[in-house]
Amino acid sequence: MTAYDPDAQAAALTEIAQLTTAFEEQQAALERARDELHAGIVKHLMDRSAPPGLIADASPYDRNHIRRLGVAAGVPPLREPKPKTRARKKPTT
């Protein structure tokens, strides 16, 4: 079995702990920035200040994801869905 130098091991674990803390801080900052971006997207979808396609062009998301964010936030659709028509019965001869 390999014997580890106690001083090197302690230094390595200290460095890893510091790097882990820095990583977790950056991850939390990323989540805050993402939440702010999503809130801004939803705000502009609700205000109808820009169409979803242009919002998608200005953001890192595609138009479909912008739509999903809006639906999840309760943004009403731009158009009402078309009424479904009933299928006609074929005439019997």
N, CA, C and O atoms as a CHARMM CRD file, in Angstrom:
* protein
*
  372
    1    1 MET  N      0.83500  -1.16800   0.00000 PROA 1      0.00000
    2    1 MET  CA     0.00000   0.00000   0.00000 PROA 1      0.00000
    3    1 MET  C      0.88300   1.23600   0.00000 PROA 1      0.00000
    4    1 MET  O      1.94300   1.26300   0.62500 PROA 1      0.00000
    5    2 THR  N      0.41800   2.27400  -0.72600 PROA 2      0.00000
    6    2 THR  CA     1.20000   3.49800  -0.83500 PROA 2      0.00000
    7    2 THR  C      1.01000   4.33400   0.41500 PROA 2      0.00000
    8    2 THR  O     -0.10800   4.53000   0.89200 PROA 2      0.00000
    9    3 ALA  N      2.11600   4.81800   0.93100 PROA 3      0.00000
   10    3 ALA  CA     2.05900   5.69400   2.08800 PROA 3      0.00000
   11    3 ALA  C      2.00700   7.14200   1.59600 PROA 3      0.00000
   12    3 ALA  O      2.82000   7.54800   0.76700 PROA 3      0.00000
   13    4 TYR  N      1.07200   7.90000   2.09700 PROA 4      0.00000
   14    4 TYR  CA     0.94000   9.30200   1.71600 PROA 4      0.00000
   15    4 TYR  C      1.68500  10.15800   2.71100 PROA 4      0.00000
   16    4 TYR  O      1.70500   9.88600   3.91200 PROA 4      0.00000
   17    5 ASP  N      2.30400  11.21000   2.17700 PROA 5      0.00000
   18    5 ASP  CA     2.98000  12.18500   3.03000 PROA 5      0.00000
   19    5 ASP  C      1.89300  12.96800   3.76600 PROA 5      0.00000
   20    5 ASP  O      1.05700  13.59800   3.11800 PROA 5      0.00000
   21    6 PRO  N      1.87900  12.94800   5.07900 PROA 6      0.00000
   22    6 PRO  CA     0.81200  13.62600   5.83200 PROA 6      0.00000
   23    6 PRO  C      0.71200  15.11800   5.53900 PROA 6      0.00000
   24    6 PRO  O     -0.38600  15.67200   5.47900 PROA 6      0.00000
   25    7 ASP  N      1.85900  15.76600   5.35500 PROA 7      0.00000
   26    7 ASP  CA     1.83300  17.20900   5.06000 PROA 7      0.00000
   27    7 ASP  C      1.24300  17.47300   3.67300 PROA 7      0.00000
   28    7 ASP  O      0.45100  18.40000   3.50200 PROA 7      0.00000
   29    8 ALA  N      1.62700  16.65900   2.68300 PROA 8      0.00000
   30    8 ALA  CA     1.10000  16.82100   1.32900 PROA 8      0.00000
   31    8 ALA  C     -0.39400  16.49800   1.29400 PROA 8      0.00000
   32    8 ALA  O     -1.16400  17.15300   0.59100 PROA 8      0.00000
   33    9 GLN  N     -0.79000  15.48900   2.05400 PROA 9      0.00000
   34    9 GLN  CA    -2.19900  15.10800   2.10700 PROA 9      0.00000
   35    9 GLN  C     -3.03800  16.23700   2.71800 PROA 9      0.00000
   36    9 GLN  O     -4.10600  16.57000   2.20500 PROA 9      0.00000
   37   10 ALA  N     -2.55900  16.80800   3.79100 PROA 10     0.00000
   38   10 ALA  CA    -3.28000  17.90200   4.44600 PROA 10     0.00000
   39   10 ALA  C     -3.38400  19.10300   3.51100 PROA 10     0.00000
   40   10 ALA  O     -4.43300  19.74200   3.43900 PROA 10     0.00000
   41   11 ALA  N     -2.31000  19.41400   2.79900 PROA 11     0.00000
   42   11 ALA  CA    -2.32600  20.53200   1.85800 PROA 11     0.00000
   43   11 ALA  C     -3.28900  20.26800   0.71000 PROA 11     0.00000
   44   11 ALA  O     -4.01300  21.16800   0.28300 PROA 11     0.00000
   45   12 ALA  N     -3.30100  19.03900   0.20900 PROA 12     0.00000
   46   12 ALA  CA    -4.19500  18.68300  -0.89400 PROA 12     0.00000
   47   12 ALA  C     -5.65400  18.79700  -0.46500 PROA 12     0.00000
   48   12 ALA  O     -6.47400  19.34800  -1.19900 PROA 12     0.00000
   49   13 LEU  N     -5.97900  18.28300   0.71300 PROA 13     0.00000
   50   13 LEU  CA    -7.36200  18.33400   1.18000 PROA 13     0.00000
   51   13 LEU  C     -7.81400  19.76300   1.47100 PROA 13     0.00000
   52   13 LEU  O     -8.97600  20.10300   1.24800 PROA 13     0.00000
   53   14 THR  N     -6.91100  20.59200   1.96500 PROA 14     0.00000
   54   14 THR  CA    -7.22200  22.00000   2.18700 PROA 14     0.00000
   55   14 THR  C     -7.50200  22.70200   0.86000 PROA 14     0.00000
   56   14 THR  O     -8.45600  23.47300   0.75000 PROA 14     0.00000
   57   15 GLU  N     -6.67500  22.43500  -0.13800 PROA 15     0.00000
   58   15 GLU  CA    -6.87300  23.04100  -1.45700 PROA 15     0.00000
   59   15 GLU  C     -8.19000  22.57400  -2.07800 PROA 15     0.00000
   60   15 GLU  O     -8.93000  23.37600  -2.64700 PROA 15     0.00000
   61   16 ILE  N     -8.47800  21.28800  -1.96900 PROA 16     0.00000
   62   16 ILE  CA    -9.72800  20.76100  -2.52400 PROA 16     0.00000
   63   16 ILE  C    -10.92800  21.39200  -1.81500 PROA 16     0.00000
   64   16 ILE  O    -11.92100  21.71300  -2.46700 PROA 16     0.00000
   65   17 ALA  N    -10.85700  21.57200  -0.51700 PROA 17     0.00000
   66   17 ALA  CA   -11.95400  22.19200   0.23200 PROA 17     0.00000
   67   17 ALA  C    -12.16100  23.63600  -0.21600 PROA 17     0.00000
   68   17 ALA  O    -13.29800  24.08500  -0.36300 PROA 17     0.00000
   69   18 GLN  N    -11.05800  24.37000  -0.43500 PROA 18     0.00000
   70   18 GLN  CA   -11.16500  25.75900  -0.90800 PROA 18     0.00000
   71   18 GLN  C    -11.76500  25.81700  -2.31000 PROA 18     0.00000
   72   18 GLN  O    -12.61100  26.66700  -2.58600 PROA 18     0.00000
   73   19 LEU  N    -11.33300  24.92200  -3.19500 PROA 19     0.00000
   74   19 LEU  CA   -11.85400  24.88800  -4.55500 PROA 19     0.00000
   75   19 LEU  C    -13.33400  24.49200  -4.56700 PROA 19     0.00000
   76   19 LEU  O    -14.11300  25.00100  -5.37400 PROA 19     0.00000
   77   20 THR  N    -13.70800  23.59500  -3.68100 PROA 20     0.00000
   78   20 THR  CA   -15.11200  23.19500  -3.57800 PROA 20     0.00000
   79   20 THR  C    -15.97400  24.36300  -3.11800 PROA 20     0.00000
   80   20 THR  O    -17.06900  24.56800  -3.64000 PROA 20     0.00000
   81   21 THR  N    -15.49700  25.12100  -2.15900 PROA 21     0.00000
   82   21 THR  CA   -16.22300  26.29800  -1.69100 PROA 21     0.00000
   83   21 THR  C    -16.38100  27.31600  -2.81600 PROA 21     0.00000
   84   21 THR  O    -17.46400  27.87100  -3.00300 PROA 21     0.00000
   85   22 ALA  N    -15.31100  27.56500  -3.56500 PROA 22     0.00000
   86   22 ALA  CA   -15.38200  28.50200  -4.68800 PROA 22     0.00000
   87   22 ALA  C    -16.35900  28.01100  -5.74700 PROA 22     0.00000
   88   22 ALA  O    -17.11300  28.80300  -6.31100 PROA 22     0.00000
   89   23 PHE  N    -16.35200  26.71600  -6.01800 PROA 23     0.00000
   90   23 PHE  CA   -17.27100  26.12800  -6.99000 PROA 23     0.00000
   91   23 PHE  C    -18.71700  26.31200  -6.55400 PROA 23     0.00000
   92   23 PHE  O    -19.56500  26.70100  -7.35700 PROA 23     0.00000
   93   24 GLU  N    -19.00400  26.03400  -5.28400 PROA 24     0.00000
   94   24 GLU  CA   -20.36800  26.16300  -4.78100 PROA 24     0.00000
   95   24 GLU  C    -20.84400  27.60800  -4.81400 PROA 24     0.00000
   96   24 GLU  O    -22.01700  27.86900  -5.08500 PROA 24     0.00000
   97   25 GLU  N    -19.93800  28.55700  -4.53700 PROA 25     0.00000
   98   25 GLU  CA   -20.29800  29.97300  -4.62000 PROA 25     0.00000
   99   25 GLU  C    -20.63400  30.36000  -6.05600 PROA 25     0.00000
  100   25 GLU  O    -21.60800  31.07400  -6.29400 PROA 25     0.00000
  101   26 GLN  N    -19.83200  29.89100  -7.01800 PROA 26     0.00000
  102   26 GLN  CA   -20.09200  30.18900  -8.42200 PROA 26     0.00000
  103   26 GLN  C    -21.38800  29.53600  -8.89600 PROA 26     0.00000
  104   26 GLN  O    -22.13000  30.12300  -9.68400 PROA 26     0.00000
  105   27 GLN  N    -21.65200  28.34200  -8.42500 PROA 27     0.00000
  106   27 GLN  CA   -22.88500  27.65200  -8.79300 PROA 27     0.00000
  107   27 GLN  C    -24.09800  28.40600  -8.26700 PROA 27     0.00000
  108   27 GLN  O    -25.10500  28.51900  -8.96600 PROA 27     0.00000
  109   28 ALA  N    -24.01700  28.92200  -7.04700 PROA 28     0.00000
  110   28 ALA  CA   -25.11400  29.70800  -6.47400 PROA 28     0.00000
  111   28 ALA  C    -25.29400  31.00700  -7.25500 PROA 28     0.00000
  112   28 ALA  O    -26.42400  31.44000  -7.48300 PROA 28     0.00000
  113   29 ALA  N    -24.19800  31.62800  -7.66500 PROA 29     0.00000
  114   29 ALA  CA   -24.29000  32.85400  -8.46800 PROA 29     0.00000
  115   29 ALA  C    -24.93600  32.56900  -9.82200 PROA 29     0.00000
  116   29 ALA  O    -25.72800  33.37300 -10.31500 PROA 29     0.00000
  117   30 LEU  N    -24.60700  31.44400 -10.41700 PROA 30     0.00000
  118   30 LEU  CA   -25.21600  31.05600 -11.69100 PROA 30     0.00000
  119   30 LEU  C    -26.71800  30.86100 -11.53400 PROA 30     0.00000
  120   30 LEU  O    -27.48900  31.30700 -12.38300 PROA 30     0.00000
  121   31 GLU  N    -27.13900  30.20700 -10.47000 PROA 31     0.00000
  122   31 GLU  CA   -28.56000  29.98000 -10.24200 PROA 31     0.00000
  123   31 GLU  C    -29.29800  31.29600 -10.01700 PROA 31     0.00000
  124   31 GLU  O    -30.42200  31.46300 -10.49000 PROA 31     0.00000
  125   32 ARG  N    -28.67200  32.23800  -9.29500 PROA 32     0.00000
  126   32 ARG  CA   -29.29500  33.55300  -9.09800 PROA 32     0.00000
  127   32 ARG  C    -29.43100  34.28600 -10.43200 PROA 32     0.00000
  128   32 ARG  O    -30.47400  34.87400 -10.71400 PROA 32     0.00000
  129   33 ALA  N    -28.38100  34.25100 -11.25100 PROA 33     0.00000
  130   33 ALA  CA   -28.42400  34.91500 -12.55500 PROA 33     0.00000
  131   33 ALA  C    -29.48000  34.27800 -13.45600 PROA 33     0.00000
  132   33 ALA  O    -30.18600  34.98500 -14.17500 PROA 33     0.00000
  133   34 ARG  N    -29.59400  32.95800 -13.42400 PROA 34     0.00000
  134   34 ARG  CA   -30.59700  32.26400 -14.23000 PROA 34     0.00000
  135   34 ARG  C    -32.00200  32.65400 -13.77400 PROA 34     0.00000
  136   34 ARG  O    -32.88100  32.89100 -14.60300 PROA 34     0.00000
  137   35 ASP  N    -32.21400  32.72000 -12.46100 PROA 35     0.00000
  138   35 ASP  CA   -33.52700  33.11200 -11.93900 PROA 35     0.00000
  139   35 ASP  C    -33.88300  34.53400 -12.36500 PROA 35     0.00000
  140   35 ASP  O    -35.03000  34.80600 -12.71900 PROA 35     0.00000
  141   36 GLU  N    -32.90300  35.44300 -12.33100 PROA 36     0.00000
  142   36 GLU  CA   -33.13600  36.82400 -12.76000 PROA 36     0.00000
  143   36 GLU  C    -33.46000  36.88000 -14.25000 PROA 36     0.00000
  144   36 GLU  O    -34.35000  37.62300 -14.66300 PROA 36     0.00000
  145   37 LEU  N    -32.74600  36.09900 -15.05600 PROA 37     0.00000
  146   37 LEU  CA   -33.00700  36.05800 -16.49200 PROA 37     0.00000
  147   37 LEU  C    -34.41200  35.53400 -16.75900 PROA 37     0.00000
  148   37 LEU  O    -35.13900  36.10600 -17.57100 PROA 37     0.00000
  149   38 HSD  N    -34.80000  34.46400 -16.09400 PROA 38     0.00000
  150   38 HSD  CA   -36.13500  33.89800 -16.29200 PROA 38     0.00000
  151   38 HSD  C    -37.21100  34.90400 -15.87400 PROA 38     0.00000
  152   38 HSD  O    -38.23200  35.03700 -16.54900 PROA 38     0.00000
  153   39 ALA  N    -36.98500  35.60700 -14.76700 PROA 39     0.00000
  154   39 ALA  CA   -37.95300  36.61500 -14.32000 PROA 39     0.00000
  155   39 ALA  C    -38.07700  37.73600 -15.35200 PROA 39     0.00000
  156   39 ALA  O    -39.18000  38.21700 -15.61200 PROA 39     0.00000
  157   40 GLY  N    -36.96800  38.15100 -15.93600 PROA 40     0.00000
  158   40 GLY  CA   -37.00500  39.19100 -16.95900 PROA 40     0.00000
  159   40 GLY  C    -37.73300  38.72400 -18.20900 PROA 40     0.00000
  160   40 GLY  O    -38.50800  39.47900 -18.79600 PROA 40     0.00000
  161   41 ILE  N    -37.49100  37.49400 -18.61600 PROA 41     0.00000
  162   41 ILE  CA   -38.16900  36.94500 -19.78700 PROA 41     0.00000
  163   41 ILE  C    -39.67300  36.89600 -19.54700 PROA 41     0.00000
  164   41 ILE  O    -40.45200  37.30600 -20.40800 PROA 41     0.00000
  165   42 VAL  N    -40.08400  36.40100 -18.39000 PROA 42     0.00000
  166   42 VAL  CA   -41.50900  36.30000 -18.07100 PROA 42     0.00000
  167   42 VAL  C    -42.12700  37.69600 -18.00200 PROA 42     0.00000
  168   42 VAL  O    -43.24900  37.89500 -18.46900 PROA 42     0.00000
  169   43 LYS  N    -41.41700  38.65300 -17.43200 PROA 43     0.00000
  170   43 LYS  CA   -41.93000  40.02700 -17.33500 PROA 43     0.00000
  171   43 LYS  C    -42.23700  40.57200 -18.71500 PROA 43     0.00000
  172   43 LYS  O    -43.30600  41.14200 -18.93400 PROA 43     0.00000
  173   44 HSD  N    -41.30700  40.40400 -19.65600 PROA 44     0.00000
  174   44 HSD  CA   -41.50900  40.95000 -20.99500 PROA 44     0.00000
  175   44 HSD  C    -42.53700  40.15500 -21.79000 PROA 44     0.00000
  176   44 HSD  O    -43.20100  40.71200 -22.66500 PROA 44     0.00000
  177   45 LEU  N    -42.67700  38.88100 -21.50500 PROA 45     0.00000
  178   45 LEU  CA   -43.74900  38.12000 -22.13900 PROA 45     0.00000
  179   45 LEU  C    -45.10900  38.60200 -21.63300 PROA 45     0.00000
  180   45 LEU  O    -46.04600  38.74900 -22.41800 PROA 45     0.00000
  181   46 MET  N    -45.21900  38.84500 -20.33400 PROA 46     0.00000
  182   46 MET  CA   -46.47900  39.32600 -19.75600 PROA 46     0.00000
  183   46 MET  C    -46.81300  40.72900 -20.26500 PROA 46     0.00000
  184   46 MET  O    -47.96800  41.01800 -20.57800 PROA 46     0.00000
  185   47 ASP  N    -45.81200  41.59600 -20.34800 PROA 47     0.00000
  186   47 ASP  CA   -46.02500  42.98000 -20.79600 PROA 47     0.00000
  187   47 ASP  C    -46.23300  43.07200 -22.30200 PROA 47     0.00000
  188   47 ASP  O    -46.67100  44.10400 -22.81100 PROA 47     0.00000
  189   48 ARG  N    -45.91800  41.98700 -23.01600 PROA 48     0.00000
  190   48 ARG  CA   -45.99000  41.97400 -24.48300 PROA 48     0.00000
  191   48 ARG  C    -45.09900  43.06800 -25.07700 PROA 48     0.00000
  192   48 ARG  O    -45.43800  43.68000 -26.08900 PROA 48     0.00000
  193   49 SER  N    -43.95700  43.30100 -24.43200 PROA 49     0.00000
  194   49 SER  CA   -43.04900  44.34700 -24.89700 PROA 49     0.00000
  195   49 SER  C    -42.15200  43.88200 -26.03900 PROA 49     0.00000
  196   49 SER  O    -41.55700  44.70800 -26.73100 PROA 49     0.00000
  197   50 ALA  N    -42.04900  42.58400 -26.24300 PROA 50     0.00000
  198   50 ALA  CA   -41.27300  42.03900 -27.36300 PROA 50     0.00000
  199   50 ALA  C    -41.82100  40.65600 -27.69300 PROA 50     0.00000
  200   50 ALA  O    -42.25900  39.93400 -26.79800 PROA 50     0.00000
  201   51 PRO  N    -41.80100  40.28200 -28.96800 PROA 51     0.00000
  202   51 PRO  CA   -42.29600  38.95200 -29.32200 PROA 51     0.00000
  203   51 PRO  C    -41.34000  37.85400 -28.85400 PROA 51     0.00000
  204   51 PRO  O    -40.14300  38.09600 -28.69800 PROA 51     0.00000
  205   52 PRO  N    -41.86100  36.66700 -28.63300 PROA 52     0.00000
  206   52 PRO  CA   -41.02800  35.57200 -28.12300 PROA 52     0.00000
  207   52 PRO  C    -39.81300  35.26700 -29.00100 PROA 52     0.00000
  208   52 PRO  O    -38.75300  34.91500 -28.48300 PROA 52     0.00000
  209   53 GLY  N    -39.95200  35.39700 -30.30900 PROA 53     0.00000
  210   53 GLY  CA   -38.82200  35.11800 -31.19000 PROA 53     0.00000
  211   53 GLY  C    -37.66600  36.08400 -30.97800 PROA 53     0.00000
  212   53 GLY  O    -36.50300  35.67700 -30.98400 PROA 53     0.00000
  213   54 LEU  N    -37.98400  37.36600 -30.78900 PROA 54     0.00000
  214   54 LEU  CA   -36.92300  38.35100 -30.54800 PROA 54     0.00000
  215   54 LEU  C    -36.32800  38.19500 -29.14800 PROA 54     0.00000
  216   54 LEU  O    -35.13400  38.41500 -28.94600 PROA 54     0.00000
  217   55 ILE  N    -37.16400  37.81600 -28.19200 PROA 55     0.00000
  218   55 ILE  CA   -36.64400  37.53400 -26.85000 PROA 55     0.00000
  219   55 ILE  C    -35.66600  36.36100 -26.93000 PROA 55     0.00000
  220   55 ILE  O    -34.61600  36.37400 -26.28900 PROA 55     0.00000
  221   56 ALA  N    -36.02100  35.35300 -27.71900 PROA 56     0.00000
  222   56 ALA  CA   -35.13600  34.19300 -27.88400 PROA 56     0.00000
  223   56 ALA  C    -33.82400  34.60500 -28.53400 PROA 56     0.00000
  224   56 ALA  O    -32.76200  34.11600 -28.14800 PROA 56     0.00000
  225   57 ASP  N    -33.88600  35.50700 -29.52700 PROA 57     0.00000
  226   57 ASP  CA   -32.66300  35.95800 -30.19200 PROA 57     0.00000
  227   57 ASP  C    -31.72500  36.69500 -29.23800 PROA 57     0.00000
  228   57 ASP  O    -30.50500  36.64000 -29.39200 PROA 57     0.00000
  229   58 ALA  N    -32.30300  37.38400 -28.25100 PROA 58     0.00000
  230   58 ALA  CA   -31.49200  38.16100 -27.31000 PROA 58     0.00000
  231   58 ALA  C    -31.08900  37.35700 -26.08200 PROA 58     0.00000
  232   58 ALA  O    -30.36000  37.86000 -25.22800 PROA 58     0.00000
  233   59 SER  N    -31.55200  36.11600 -25.98300 PROA 59     0.00000
  234   59 SER  CA   -31.25100  35.29500 -24.81000 PROA 59     0.00000
  235   59 SER  C    -30.52500  34.02700 -25.24500 PROA 59     0.00000
  236   59 SER  O    -30.40700  33.75800 -26.44000 PROA 59     0.00000
  237   60 PRO  N    -30.04000  33.24800 -24.28500 PROA 60     0.00000
  238   60 PRO  CA   -29.36300  31.99600 -24.65000 PROA 60     0.00000
  239   60 PRO  C    -30.32500  30.84900 -24.94600 PROA 60     0.00000
  240   60 PRO  O    -29.88600  29.71700 -25.15400 PROA 60     0.00000
  241   61 TYR  N    -31.62700  31.12100 -24.96700 PROA 61     0.00000
  242   61 TYR  CA   -32.62500  30.07800 -25.15200 PROA 61     0.00000
  243   61 TYR  C    -33.25800  30.15600 -26.53400 PROA 61     0.00000
  244   61 TYR  O    -33.25800  31.21000 -27.17000 PROA 61     0.00000
  245   62 ASP  N    -33.79600  29.03300 -26.99200 PROA 62     0.00000
  246   62 ASP  CA   -34.53100  29.05400 -28.25400 PROA 62     0.00000
  247   62 ASP  C    -35.99300  29.42400 -27.97100 PROA 62     0.00000
  248   62 ASP  O    -36.43100  29.48600 -26.82200 PROA 62     0.00000
  249   63 ARG  N    -36.73000  29.66500 -29.06200 PROA 63     0.00000
  250   63 ARG  CA   -38.11300  30.12100 -28.95100 PROA 63     0.00000
  251   63 ARG  C    -38.98800  29.12800 -28.20200 PROA 63     0.00000
  252   63 ARG  O    -39.89200  29.52600 -27.46700 PROA 63     0.00000
  253   64 ASN  N    -38.72900  27.84800 -28.38200 PROA 64     0.00000
  254   64 ASN  CA   -39.53200  26.82800 -27.70200 PROA 64     0.00000
  255   64 ASN  C    -39.34500  26.88300 -26.18900 PROA 64     0.00000
  256   64 ASN  O    -40.30100  26.70500 -25.43400 PROA 64     0.00000
  257   65 HSD  N    -38.10700  27.13100 -25.74700 PROA 65     0.00000
  258   65 HSD  CA   -37.86900  27.21200 -24.30600 PROA 65     0.00000
  259   65 HSD  C    -38.49500  28.49200 -23.74200 PROA 65     0.00000
  260   65 HSD  O    -39.00200  28.49100 -22.62000 PROA 65     0.00000
  261   66 ILE  N    -38.46200  29.57800 -24.51300 PROA 66     0.00000
  262   66 ILE  CA   -39.11000  30.82000 -24.08100 PROA 66     0.00000
  263   66 ILE  C    -40.60300  30.54800 -23.86600 PROA 66     0.00000
  264   66 ILE  O    -41.19100  31.01500 -22.89100 PROA 66     0.00000
  265   67 ARG  N    -41.20400  29.79500 -24.77800 PROA 67     0.00000
  266   67 ARG  CA   -42.61800  29.45000 -24.65000 PROA 67     0.00000
  267   67 ARG  C    -42.85000  28.62400 -23.39000 PROA 67     0.00000
  268   67 ARG  O    -43.79700  28.88100 -22.64700 PROA 67     0.00000
  269   68 ARG  N    -41.98900  27.63000 -23.14400 PROA 68     0.00000
  270   68 ARG  CA   -42.14600  26.79300 -21.94700 PROA 68     0.00000
  271   68 ARG  C    -42.05900  27.63400 -20.67400 PROA 68     0.00000
  272   68 ARG  O    -42.81500  27.41400 -19.72700 PROA 68     0.00000
  273   69 LEU  N    -41.13400  28.59900 -20.65200 PROA 69     0.00000
  274   69 LEU  CA   -41.02400  29.48200 -19.48300 PROA 69     0.00000
  275   69 LEU  C    -42.30600  30.28400 -19.29700 PROA 69     0.00000
  276   69 LEU  O    -42.78900  30.44500 -18.17600 PROA 69     0.00000
  277   70 GLY  N    -42.85300  30.78500 -20.39800 PROA 70     0.00000
  278   70 GLY  CA   -44.08700  31.55900 -20.32200 PROA 70     0.00000
  279   70 GLY  C    -45.26200  30.72800 -19.85400 PROA 70     0.00000
  280   70 GLY  O    -46.04300  31.17100 -19.01100 PROA 70     0.00000
  281   71 VAL  N    -45.39600  29.52900 -20.39000 PROA 71     0.00000
  282   71 VAL  CA   -46.50200  28.64400 -19.99200 PROA 71     0.00000
  283   71 VAL  C    -46.38100  28.29700 -18.51400 PROA 71     0.00000
  284   71 VAL  O    -47.37900  28.30600 -17.79300 PROA 71     0.00000
  285   72 ALA  N    -45.17600  27.99400 -18.05900 PROA 72     0.00000
  286   72 ALA  CA   -44.96900  27.64300 -16.64900 PROA 72     0.00000
  287   72 ALA  C    -45.29300  28.81200 -15.72600 PROA 72     0.00000
  288   72 ALA  O    -45.70800  28.61200 -14.58500 PROA 72     0.00000
  289   73 ALA  N    -45.09900  30.04700 -16.22800 PROA 73     0.00000
  290   73 ALA  CA   -45.36000  31.22700 -15.41100 PROA 73     0.00000
  291   73 ALA  C    -46.79400  31.72500 -15.55100 PROA 73     0.00000
  292   73 ALA  O    -47.18600  32.68100 -14.88100 PROA 73     0.00000
  293   74 GLY  N    -47.58200  31.08300 -16.41800 PROA 74     0.00000
  294   74 GLY  CA   -48.97000  31.47600 -16.57200 PROA 74     0.00000
  295   74 GLY  C    -49.20300  32.62500 -17.53900 PROA 74     0.00000
  296   74 GLY  O    -50.22500  33.30600 -17.45300 PROA 74     0.00000
  297   75 VAL  N    -48.27300  32.85100 -18.45700 PROA 75     0.00000
  298   75 VAL  CA   -48.45700  33.89800 -19.46200 PROA 75     0.00000
  299   75 VAL  C    -49.54700  33.44800 -20.42700 PROA 75     0.00000
  300   75 VAL  O    -49.47200  32.34700 -20.97300 PROA 75     0.00000
  301   76 PRO  N    -50.56600  34.29300 -20.64500 PROA 76     0.00000
  302   76 PRO  CA   -51.62200  33.88000 -21.57300 PROA 76     0.00000
  303   76 PRO  C    -51.10300  33.82200 -23.00300 PROA 76     0.00000
  304   76 PRO  O    -50.21100  34.59100 -23.36200 PROA 76     0.00000
  305   77 PRO  N    -51.63800  32.93100 -23.82200 PROA 77     0.00000
  306   77 PRO  CA   -51.15500  32.82300 -25.20100 PROA 77     0.00000
  307   77 PRO  C    -51.49700  34.07500 -26.00700 PROA 77     0.00000
  308   77 PRO  O    -52.44700  34.78800 -25.68500 PROA 77     0.00000
  309   78 LEU  N    -50.71600  34.33800 -27.05500 PROA 78     0.00000
  310   78 LEU  CA   -50.97700  35.48400 -27.91700 PROA 78     0.00000
  311   78 LEU  C    -52.31100  35.33000 -28.63400 PROA 78     0.00000
  312   78 LEU  O    -53.04600  36.30200 -28.80600 PROA 78     0.00000
  313   79 ARG  N    -52.61600  34.12700 -29.04500 PROA 79     0.00000
  314   79 ARG  CA   -53.87200  33.83600 -29.73700 PROA 79     0.00000
  315   79 ARG  C    -54.59100  32.73500 -28.99200 PROA 79     0.00000
  316   79 ARG  O    -53.98000  31.86400 -28.37100 PROA 79     0.00000
  317   80 GLU  N    -55.89600  32.80000 -29.07200 PROA 80     0.00000
  318   80 GLU  CA   -56.69800  31.73500 -28.49400 PROA 80     0.00000
  319   80 GLU  C    -56.58500  30.50800 -29.39300 PROA 80     0.00000
  320   80 GLU  O    -56.45100  30.64900 -30.60900 PROA 80     0.00000
  321   81 PRO  N    -56.63600  29.31900 -28.82300 PROA 81     0.00000
  322   81 PRO  CA   -56.56700  28.12300 -29.66900 PROA 81     0.00000
  323   81 PRO  C    -57.79300  28.03600 -30.57300 PROA 81     0.00000
  324   81 PRO  O    -58.89300  28.44600 -30.20000 PROA 81     0.00000
  325   82 LYS  N    -57.58000  27.49900 -31.75200 PROA 82     0.00000
  326   82 LYS  CA   -58.68800  27.32700 -32.69200 PROA 82     0.00000
  327   82 LYS  C    -59.62100  26.26400 -32.14900 PROA 82     0.00000
  328   82 LYS  O    -59.17100  25.28200 -31.55900 PROA 82     0.00000
  329   83 PRO  N    -60.94100  26.45700 -32.34600 PROA 83     0.00000
  330   83 PRO  CA   -61.86700  25.42100 -31.87700 PROA 83     0.00000
  331   83 PRO  C    -61.69600  24.15800 -32.71000 PROA 83     0.00000
  332   83 PRO  O    -61.48000  24.21500 -33.92000 PROA 83     0.00000
  333   84 LYS  N    -61.79500  23.05800 -32.05700 PROA 84     0.00000
  334   84 LYS  CA   -61.65400  21.78200 -32.75500 PROA 84     0.00000
  335   84 LYS  C    -62.96300  21.46800 -33.45800 PROA 84     0.00000
  336   84 LYS  O    -64.04400  21.61300 -32.88800 PROA 84     0.00000
  337   85 THR  N    -62.84700  21.04500 -34.68300 PROA 85     0.00000
  338   85 THR  CA   -64.05200  20.68600 -35.43300 PROA 85     0.00000
  339   85 THR  C    -64.27900  19.19600 -35.29700 PROA 85     0.00000
  340   85 THR  O    -63.34500  18.39800 -35.21500 PROA 85     0.00000
  341   86 ARG  N    -65.54700  18.85400 -35.27700 PROA 86     0.00000
  342   86 ARG  CA   -65.86600  17.43600 -35.18900 PROA 86     0.00000
  343   86 ARG  C    -65.72500  16.82100 -36.57000 PROA 86     0.00000
  344   86 ARG  O    -66.01000  17.46200 -37.58200 PROA 86     0.00000
  345   87 ALA  N    -65.30300  15.62600 -36.59700 PROA 87     0.00000
  346   87 ALA  CA   -65.18800  14.90800 -37.87600 PROA 87     0.00000
  347   87 ALA  C    -66.58800  14.59000 -38.37600 PROA 87     0.00000
  348   87 ALA  O    -67.46400  14.18600 -37.61000 PROA 87     0.00000
  349   88 ARG  N    -66.77800  14.77800 -39.65500 PROA 88     0.00000
  350   88 ARG  CA   -68.06600  14.47100 -40.24000 PROA 88     0.00000
  351   88 ARG  C    -68.21600  12.97100 -40.43500 PROA 88     0.00000
  352   88 ARG  O    -67.26000  12.25200 -40.72500 PROA 88     0.00000
  353   89 LYS  N    -69.42200  12.54300 -40.26900 PROA 89     0.00000
  354   89 LYS  CA   -69.69600  11.14300 -40.54200 PROA 89     0.00000
  355   89 LYS  C    -69.82100  10.96700 -42.04800 PROA 89     0.00000
  356   89 LYS  O    -70.43200  11.78500 -42.73700 PROA 89     0.00000
  357   90 LYS  N    -69.25000   9.91800 -42.53100 PROA 90     0.00000
  358   90 LYS  CA   -69.36400   9.62900 -43.95900 PROA 90     0.00000
  359   90 LYS  C    -70.78900   9.16100 -44.26500 PROA 90     0.00000
  360   90 LYS  O    -71.33700   8.33000 -43.54100 PROA 90     0.00000
  361   91 PRO  N    -71.38100   9.68400 -45.32000 PROA 91     0.00000
  362   91 PRO  CA   -72.74500   9.25200 -45.63600 PROA 91     0.00000
  363   91 PRO  C    -72.75800   7.77800 -46.02700 PROA 91     0.00000
  364   91 PRO  O    -71.88800   7.30400 -46.75800 PROA 91     0.00000
  365   92 THR  N    -73.72200   7.09600 -45.54600 PROA 92     0.00000
  366   92 THR  CA   -73.86900   5.67400 -45.90100 PROA 92     0.00000
  367   92 THR  C    -74.72100   5.57000 -47.15300 PROA 92     0.00000
  368   92 THR  O    -75.72900   6.26500 -47.28400 PROA 92     0.00000
  369   93 THR  N    -74.33200   4.73500 -48.04100 PROA 93     0.00000
  370   93 THR  CA   -75.07600   4.57800 -49.29300 PROA 93     0.00000
  371   93 THR  C    -75.91000   3.33800 -49.30700 PROA 93     0.00000
  372   93 THR  O    -76.59500   3.06700 -50.29400 PROA 93     0.00000
